């Protein structure tokens, strides 16, 4: 082989390996999970979304942090996503939802996938407050008494 061709092949293999590693680390992914809880305040304690894989008891924890510009997901609404996760965990704890994100769970490196969005049924995204439920029950009692 000609030395120049050998160098190009080696360089090409290095580029492929680097691109594959970048894709594995920051490429998009989605998971079918049930959201069981949320933790963190976004300041002192990082946001986390606690889940289990749908239909199993295998735990998967997501970190929920702003991605900024690198990797290029342009995610800046981690507090809003945390609120959605909290509503889903309260309204539909048994419902399987799709969490979209990127990254890997590597326990010994303390790495978690980062959630970028949650696809859930509309009924899971709206939670009535206890006050609304009390008002509804009082109205039904009043209407039933007429």
N, C-alpha and C positions, 0 to 999 in steps of 0.2 A: 504494500500500500504506500501511497505517496504520503510523506509526513504532513502536508497541508490538509489532506483529506482526513487523516487520523485525528488531527486537532479539531477539525470541524465536527466530526462525529462525537468526540468527547465533549465538546462545548454544547452540541445539540442535546446530548444525554443529560448534561448538568442542567440546562434550561428546562427540560421536560420534568426532571426530578423536582426542581424548585417550584415550577408551576403546579405540579401535583400536590406538593406539600402546602402551598398557599391555598389551593382549592379545598383540601381536606380541612385545614384549620379555619378558613373564613368563607368557604362556599355555603350557599343557602341549603337549608334542610327543614324538614317539618316532622313533627311527632304527634301521634294520636295519644292523648293523655287525659286523665281526669285530674283537675286541679283540686288539691286537698288543703292548701293554705298559702298564706303569703307572710313574709317577714321582712323586717328592715324599715328604716325611716328615710333612707336615701341620703343621709348625711353621716351620722355616726356609724350606723349599721347599713351595709349595702343591701339593696333590694334583692330578695330571692323569691321565686315562685316554686312552691313545693308541689310535685305531681307524682302520680303513679301511671305507668303505662296502662292504657285502656285494657280492661279485662284481666289484669295481672296484679300482683302485689309488688312488682319491681319499681323501686323508687327512682325518680329522675328529678334533680333540682336544677332550675335555671337561674342564672344570674340575670338581673334586669338593670342594665346600665346603658347610659347614652353612648352610642357608637361614634358619634362625631363624623369626621371625614375619613378616618382609616380604621377599619375597613370601610369601604364606601357605601354604607347603609343609610347614612344621614338620619340616624335615629336620635331624636332629641327629647322624646316624650316619655321617658321611663316612669315618671310619676303617674301619668295617665294610663299607661299599660298596667301598672301595679294596681290601680283602681279597678280596671276591667277584670284583672285576675282575681281580685278580692270579691267583686260582685259575682263572678262565675262560681267561685268556691262556696259562696253562701247560697246562691240561688239554685245551682245545679251541681252539687258535689259528685253525683253519680254519673253525670253526663260526660261522654267523651267529646273533647274539643281538639282542635288542631292548633298547636303552638308552632309558629314559624320562627326560625332563628338561624344561628350559625354557631359553629364551634363544636368542640368535643368535651365529653366528661372524662377527665383524667384525674382520678382521686389522688394519686401520690404527688401530682403537681398542683393540686387544689384548683383545677380548672373546671369551669362549668360552661355549658352552652349559653349564649346570650339570646334571650327571647326578643324578637322584633315586633311580633303581632300575634293576636289570638283570634282564631276564627271559631265563634261560638254561636249557637242558635239565639235568635233575638230575645226569646223568653228568658234566657240565662243572663242577658245583659241588663235587664231592668229588674231592680229589686224594690219592692214597695217597702216603705218604712213602717215601723210598728204603729206610728200615729195614724197612717193611712189605713192600716188594717183595723185598728180600733174604731176609726170613724166609719168604715164600711160595715163592721159588725153592729155598731150602734144604729146606723141607718136601717139595716135589715131588720133589727129588732123592732124599731119604731114602725117601719112599713108593715111588718108582720102583725103588729098589734092592732093596726087599723081595721 
